[in-house]
Every structure is written in C-alpha cells, then in structure tokens.
Amino acid sequence: MENLRITAIHEAGHFVAGYRMNIDNLEVSIEPDYADNRLGHNLQDDSHWSAKEGQDQVTALCAGYAAVAASGYDPEIASQGCGNDFEKAGQIIGFWGLPSLEEQKASTVEWMREAKNMRAVVAVADELMNQKTVASDFLWQIVAHADGECTDEELKMFRLFYAQCKQGHELSPDRQ
C-alpha cells in the first residue's frame, strides 16, 4: 500500500505542475501497466515550442520526483520510477540549453514545498488512491478546492456530476 501511495504522490506532482503551468492534461492513473513498465501515468501535452515551454515541461517532468521528495521520502525512493521522466527532461534541457537536471530537480523540490502545491498534491493523491484513474477535468476541481477557489458544496456538486457522467447517466432535470 505504501508503494501505491508513493506512486499517487508522484503522479499528483506531475498533474499539479502541469495544472500550474497550463500544460494540458488528459488523465492521471496509478494503475500499473506492466507491459509498458509503468506504475502509473499522467497523459500530458509534451510540446515545447519555446525555451519557457521547455522549462515548464522540465519542471512538470521533475515534479513527480519533487512531490515524493517534498513529502519527506528519501531522494533515492523519490527517484524510483523516474528514469523516463529524467531522460525526457534531459533531452529538453540539452535542446534549450537549460540548467542541469540536478539543478532542475532541486529547484522543483523547492517549488513543490510551497504550501499550496503540497495541499494540491495531497488532495490529488488522495483522489487517485480512491479512484485509481481520474480525468483531468475532475482533478482541476480538486486542485481548485485545495486552493480555496471552490467551496465544499461546489466540490460535492461537481463530484455528483462527475460520477453521473462517468456512469453515462443523464443529469436529472432538477440538476440541469
């Protein structure tokens, strides 16, 4: 169960960074894909047409590691399963001439330690532990709630709406 929680924190870190940097996310999952050698995934846009977008991509790629490290886990544990993330980050760093991967990891951990980022990571990780795979539009609302941008009642209504949509049901007339 501890490994699943670490995976949830890792994937939540990617999502929160993408959310904060306006990188399109499609879904986040902590369901293993053994055929693809992944414990979870975060489907994000990976274009970087400028140095700034490249930097944002590198931050988002390092954010899985950073969320686990900022949550108090040993850096060696935080690094587990990050090989693909770090490889992609290294390619972008080389292309745009950005600071080194080690500098990127350290600055992303510091950024992730900001209270609002950690609140959002915990909220998203908790949701992943409950649902395993979650569409990004639902997680946007989770982050907005963690940021104090929506009320408990609004989140409750969104959960109801999301659950009905997920089940393929039409909204009842009194909910439209």
FENWOBEL-V584639 format. One record per residue. SS is DSSP state (a for helix, b for strand, c for the rest). PHI is phi in radians with two decimals (NA if undefined). Layout:
ss->(SS | SS)
phi->(PHI | PHI)
This chain:
ss->(c | a | a | a | a | a | a | a | a | a | a | a | a | a | a | a | a | a | a | a | c | c | c | c | b | b | b | b | b | c | c | c | b | a | a | a | c | b | c | c | b | b | b | b | c | c | c | c | c | c | a | a | a | a | a | a | a | a | a | a | a | a | a | a | a | a | a | a | a | a | c | c | c | c | a | a | a | a | a | c | c | c | a | a | a | a | a | a | a | a | a | a | a | a | a | a | c | c | c | c | a | a | a | a | a | a | a | a | a | a | a | a | c | c | a | a | a | a | a | a | a | a | a | a | a | a | a | a | a | a | a | c | b | b | b | a | a | a | a | a | a | a | a | a | a | a | c | c | c | c | c | a | a | a | a | a | a | a | a | a | a | a | a | a | a | a | a | c | c | c | c | c | a | a | a | c)
phi->(NA | -1.11 | -1.11 | -1.15 | -1.12 | -1.09 | -1.08 | -1.09 | -1.12 | -1.01 | -1.16 | -1.10 | -1.06 | -1.03 | -1.10 | -1.07 | -1.08 | -1.05 | -1.07 | -1.15 | -1.84 | 1.01 | -1.65 | -1.07 | -2.06 | -1.83 | -2.77 | -2.28 | -2.51 | -2.02 | -1.47 | -1.12 | -2.15 | -1.15 | -1.13 | -1.75 | 1.02 | -2.21 | -1.52 | -2.92 | -2.73 | -2.42 | -1.44 | -2.18 | -1.07 | -2.15 | -1.46 | -2.60 | -1.56 | -2.54 | -1.06 | -1.12 | -1.12 | -1.08 | -1.09 | -1.07 | -1.09 | -1.10 | -1.05 | -1.11 | -1.18 | -1.42 | -1.21 | -1.11 | -1.00 | -1.09 | -1.13 | -1.19 | -1.11 | -1.19 | -1.46 | 1.77 | -1.41 | -1.02 | -0.96 | -1.15 | -1.17 | -1.06 | -1.38 | -1.09 | 1.41 | -1.74 | -0.94 | -1.14 | -1.05 | -1.20 | -1.12 | -1.09 | -1.05 | -1.06 | -1.11 | -1.18 | -1.00 | -1.12 | -1.12 | -1.66 | 1.17 | -1.45 | -0.96 | -1.02 | -1.02 | -1.08 | -1.14 | -1.12 | -1.07 | -1.11 | -1.22 | -1.22 | -1.08 | -1.06 | -1.08 | -1.15 | -1.24 | -1.00 | -0.93 | -1.15 | -1.23 | -1.17 | -1.03 | -1.16 | -1.06 | -1.08 | -1.11 | -1.19 | -1.07 | -1.05 | -1.14 | -1.12 | -1.10 | -1.39 | -1.87 | 1.28 | -2.26 | -2.39 | -1.23 | -1.12 | -1.08 | -1.22 | -1.18 | -1.01 | -1.19 | -1.08 | -1.17 | -1.03 | -1.18 | -1.07 | -1.46 | 1.38 | -1.62 | -2.53 | -1.47 | -1.03 | -1.13 | -1.11 | -1.15 | -1.03 | -1.14 | -1.16 | -1.05 | -1.08 | -1.03 | -1.09 | -1.08 | -1.16 | -1.13 | -1.10 | -1.49 | 1.40 | -1.56 | -1.29 | -1.25 | -1.17 | -0.97 | -1.32 | -1.83 | -1.40)
